[in-house]
């Protein structure tokens, strides 16, 4: 490892003193190297909890043998009891629902909710409960359905779903066999409910800003017998929509930072800092002057990063039309499913897509996207279908190339997290804030940007190592940067 920075030395001294530690590590600041340095400086036995299996395996090759590196699921002691059920074959949600007693459609207000939709939401309710720190199923675990957004309608829907969800959760307690497919999140929740004690002298929690409440509960409960170290980047907390919470800023521990990025130079660091300020983040980054990096236009980027799946598909269509070999991060399965749903609705057939099940026709969806405030996020999807048609989009998905053989990779910022490329262009679907005061020029005031959008922009701009084209985020650049593009 190169000579540690003064921030890394401070973290090592704090760890050696035995204090609990929350380490805010900005993009490219040597987070894993720092944790390895902490672990190498002690003979005590530790455990490292990673976000996924790939990260855990990579860490195991780098940490000393005194540290066990696993996912939280791998630490859960109950998993082996359910091994037979974990390997059971998949079956459609409606079939599981039928076995739970969901035998006919139901009506709420003007909407008929099919057995399939009810079954799907029963299983989603159980998953949301498993990600929570709650000890019992409750109404807030039931997902909201588009078209049933009003509180009274949702309450009615929850009253239908919860008894079946309770039945499903009871079924999952049986180790030998059952009717609900058993998943890793199920036994993690069961383990958490036993209030487990993790035997270790210290625990390292990586990517702490994306921790589910259930894992936060288990981790923080160890503080009386183990030294706790959380590491992550609050400004990269972009998974709130799936239950993750940023547990770092409120964690009772010594709060330290890693702010020197080894990934890029000062120009990209300055761009990152604009978004860190708008996100009200606790850190600002310093670039490494020896790394060549600039903010300027890029004709042939290695990656184009978009805000949404629809924005990514629009970019894919454009690049394919120009004759490029295009890869889409994690493939186009979600987009193909949406395009298939659109084709069904255009043929006045019901779709089983969970986002669109309550719409009887494409016209109904167009009206919802155009006129209902709850449907405005679907407008880009409707525009994409109306412009190209579902068959063209399905054909484009089939024309995608594996990333290793592509000229350019298109990704959402969410899916680009943890990745980096030499040259990056930002897609055009990041929204420019509206001027809140039409009598004042936007240049004379701070833009009104949501914390979510600012964090997503920060993740996107920090994926570039050498050249960053601001594209759809250029409105937030200085005049000199805009002129250089």
N, C-alpha and C positions, 0 to 999 in steps of 0.2 A: 504493500500500500504506500502511495506517496506520502510526503510529510503531512501530518494532520493539520487542519486549520485550527485557529484558536477556538472556534466554536466546537469542533470535535473534541479538543483537549478538555474544554469546560464540561462537555457531556460525560466524558470518561471520568473526570474527577468527581462529578456529582454521583455517578453510578457507583464508583468505588466507595463513596461515603455512605452508601446504603439508602439513599433517599429515593422515593418514588419520582418518576420522571415522565414528563410529556414533551416529546421532541417534535417540534414543527419543522418538517423537512421539505423545503421547496423543490420544484422540479429540477432533477438532475444534480442534487446536492450531495450525493453519496450516502444515501440513507442506509442501505444494506451494509456498505463498507464500515459505516460508523457503528452499527449494531455488532458486527463481527469484532470490531476493535474493543467494544465494551466486554463482550463475552470472553475474548482472548486474554483480557487483563485480570481474570479471576479464576480460581479453582472451584468455585461454587457451581452447582448444577442448575441449569436453566432449561426452559422450554420456550420455543419460538412458535407463535401461532400465526399462520399465514392465511391469506384470503382464498387461495385455491391451491390445488395439488402441484401445479407446475412451479409456482413460486416457492412452495415448501421444498420441493426436490432440488431446485436451484440453490436454495439457502443451505440445505443439508450438505452440499458439496463445498460450501464456503465457511461454515461455522465450525468451531472446535468440537471434538467428540463429547464434550461436557454438556452440549446443548442439543436437545431433541427438537427437530424441526418437523412440524406437521400442520395439517389444517385442523381447525377446531373440531371438525367431525371425527377426525382420526383420534383425537384425545377422548372423545365421548365413550365412556366405558360400556355403554349399553349396546353399541352397534353390533357386536358379535352375536347377541341373542336373537337378532332379527335377520341374520345372514340369509336364511332360506327365503324369507319374504322379499328381501331386497332384489333377489334375482328372478322374481316372478315375471311372467310375460306382461307386456303392456296391453291395456284394453281401453276402448273409448270411454269417455266420461259418462255418456248416457247409459252404458251398460252397468257401470259401477252404480250410477244413480238408481237404476232399475232394481239392483240388488239391495239398495238402501230403502226402497219403497217409493221411489219417485216414479209414478206410473201414468200420470196424465199431465197435460199442460194446465197452467193456472192463469187467471186474469187479474191484473191490477190496473185500475182505471181503464184506459182505452187499449191497453197492451196485453196481448196474449204472450205468455212466457212459456216456451216449449220445455219439454222434459230435458232436452239436451242442454239448454241454457241454464236451467235450474241446477242440473247435475254439475255442470262445469263450475258454477259459482259456489256450490257447496264445497267442492274440492279446493277452490281458491280461498275460501274462508278459512279452511283448516291450515293452509299454507301461511296465510297472513297471521294467524294465531301463533303458528310455530316460530315466526320471525320476531314476535313481540316478547316483551318481558312479562306479559299478563299470565295469571295462573288459571284463568278460565276463559272460555269462548264468550264473546260479547258482540253487541250490534256493530261496533266500529270495525270489527274484523271482516264484516260482509262487504264485498266490493260494490261500488256504485255502478249502476247500469245507465248508459246513455238513454235518455228519454224518461228515466225514473229519478231525475235529479232532485225533485222537491222533497223536503224532509219527511212529509207524511207518506209519500210513495215509497221512499227508501225504507222507512220504518216497517211498512207493510211487507216489503220484500225481505227484510231481515227476519221478520217473524216467521216467514215461510222457510227461509234457509237454515236458521240456527238449529232447529230440532234435528234436521238431517246431518248437519255438521257435527253435532254432538254424538250422533249415532256413528258417524264415520270415525271420529276420534276414539270412541270406545272400541270400535273394531280394530283400530291400529295398535291398541295395547296388547293384542294377542300375538305372542311370539311365533306360534306354530303356523297358523294359516288365517286368512281373512279375505274380505271381498274388496278392500281398498288397496290399491298399489302402494307399497311401502317405499318411502323416499328417505334419503339421508337426513333431511331437515326434521323428519318426524322423530328419529331417535335422539337427535341433538336437543330437541325441545324436552323430550322425556328425561334426558340426562340433566338438563338445566333445572327441571322441576324437583329433582332430588337434592338440590343445593350441594353440588359436589365440591370436594376439596382437591385441588390439583397439587400433587406433591412435587414441589420444586423450591429452590432457594430464590429464583427470580423468574419472571415471565416477561417475554417480549411480544407485544401485540403489534403486528405490521398492518399498514393501511387502515389505521384506527379510525380515520374519518369516514370509512364506509362500513363500520361495524353495525350489525343488526342489534337491536335492543336485547335479544336473548343472549348473545355472546357478551355484550357489555355487562350484563347482570352477573354472568358467571365469572368474568375476568375481575371486576371490581370487588367481588366477594372474597377474593384471595388476599386482600391487602394486609390482613392481620398476621399472616404467616409467610408471605412472599413479597419480595421487592417487585414492584410493577413498573414496567417501562412501556409507554404507548408511543408509537412513532407513526407519523402520517403528515398530511398537508390539508388543513381545514379548507383551503381554497380549492381543493379538488374534491370536495364533498358534493358529488353530482348524482348520487343514487337515492335521494330522499323519496322519490316516487316509488321505489320498491322496498321501502321500510328501513333503509339504512339511516343512521343518525350520526352526526359529528359529535363524538363523545370526548374529543380532546380538550376543547376550550373550557369545559366545565369540570375537568378532572382535577381532583385535589392532589396536586403534585408540583414539583419544581418545573416551571414552564421555560424551556430553552428552545433555541432555533438553530437551523442549518440554512444559511442563506447564500453561500457561494456555489453557483451552479457550474459544474464541470462540463455540461452538455453544450453550452453555447456562449458566445461573447456578449459584450455590453449592449449592443444594439437590440438584440432579442430580449435580453434581461430588462431593458428599459420598457419595451413593449409589454412584457409580462407585468411589470410594476404598475402600468396604467390600469390593468384589469384587477390586480390585487387591491389597488386603492378603491376601485368601484365596488369590489366585493367586501370591503371593510375587513380585509384579511390581516392577521397579526404579523405578517412578514413582508419584506421587500427583498428582491434578489439582486445579487451582484454577479455579472458575467465573468468568464475567464478570458483575459485579454489575449492569451496565446491561441485561442480557438477562433479561426476566421468565421465571422457570422455577420450577415447584413439583412436589413429589412428593405426589400426592393421587389420589383415585379419579376415573376418567374414564368418563362414561356412553357417549359416542360417540367412541371413539378413531379417529384417522386410520389407525393400524396396530395389529395384534395380532401379537406376535412369540412364536413357540413354539420349543421345543428340538428337536423332531423333525418329520418329514414327517407322521407319524400324528397327533401333537398338532395340527398345522396343519389336517389334514383334519377332525378332531373339531371344531375351532373353526369351520371353514367350514360344517359341517353345522348347527351351532347358530345361526350368524348367518343362513344361508339360511332356516332354520326361523322366524326372527324377521322375515323379509321384507326383509332388507338386500340391496343389490347388492354382491356380494363379489368381490374380485380375489385371486388366489393368485399370489405372486411366482413367475415363470417357469412359470406354468400348472400343470396337474395331471397332466402326462404320467406322471410316476413313480408317482403314486397310482393312476392308471387302469391302469397295467401290473400293479401289485400286486393291484388288485381283480379284474382279468381272470384273474390267476394263481389267486386264491382261488376264482373261479367254476369254473375247470378242476378244481381239487382237490376241490371240493364235488361235482362231477360224476364223481369218481373217474377223471379224465383227468390224465395227466402234464402238467406245465407246463414251458415253456422259460424261465421267469424265472430268471436266474442265481442269485438268492438261494435259490430254492425247488426247484431241479431234482431233488433227491434224495428228495423226499417223494412218496409214491404216492397219498395221500389227505389230505383236510382233517383227519381224525382224527389222522393221523400228525403233522401240523404242530401241532395243539392239544397233543398229548402232549409234543412236543419243547419247545414254548414254556413249558409248565407245569412240566416235570420236569427238563429238561436245563439245567445252568447256562449252557451256551453259547447257549441259545435264549431267555434271559429278555428280551432286547431286542425279540423278536418278539411278546411278550405284548400290548402295546398294539394292534398290528395285528390280532391274533387277536380281541381284545375288540371292536375297531371293526367287524370283519366279522360277528362273532357278534351284535352289537347291531343293525346296520343292514342287513347283507346286501350282497354285491358289487354288485348291480344298483342299489341306492339310491345307493351311492358313485359309480358310473359316471354316474348321472343328475345327481348334484350337481356333478361335474366339468364336465359339459356345460352347467350353469347358471351357470358362472363368468362374470364381467364383465371387460372390459379395465380396467386400473388407472385410466386417465383418466376413466372413467365410473362408478367404483365409490364406494360410501359408505365402505367400509373395505377396507384391504389386509391380508391375512393372509400371513405369511412365517415361515420358520424364521430363527433368528438367523444361521445361516451365509449364507443368501441375502440377508439385510438388511445385510451388511457393506458399508461404503462408502456407505450410504444414511442418510437422516434424515427425520423427520416432525415436524410441530408437536406432536401428542399421540400417545402410545404406551401401550398396555397390554401387560403381560407375560402370556403364556399360562400355563395351569395344569399343563403337563407338565414343568416344571423340578422335579427331585426334591428334597424336603426331606430333609436328612441325618438318619439315625436317631441317636437319643441313644445314644452308645457306652457310657454308664454309667447304667443305669436307676435307680440310687440318687441321681443328681444331676440337678437340673433343667437342661434345655438352655440356659437363660438364664445359668447360672453358668459356662459353658465355651465355648471357641471351637468352632464347628461343624466337623465333619470333612467337607470338601468337596473333591472331586478338583480338580486344577489345570485339567483340561479343562472341567469344569462352571463353575468360577469365571471362566475366560476367556470362555466362552460367555455367561454372565450379564453380564459387563462389556460385551461387544459389544452385548447387547440393551438394557441400560439407557441406554447412551450414544447410542442412535439418536433419543432424544427431544430436541426443542429447548425446548419451553415447559411441557409437562405430562407427567409419568410416573406411570402407575398400576402399582404393583409386582406386582399380581396374584399369580401363582405364586411370586414371590420375596419376598413380604411377610414371611415368617418371619425374614428376615435384617434387617428394619428395626428402628429404635428404637421403643419403646412410643409415643412422640409421633407418629411417622409412621403407625403402625398406627391410632391414634385419629383422625388427620386423614382416613384413608380410610373 
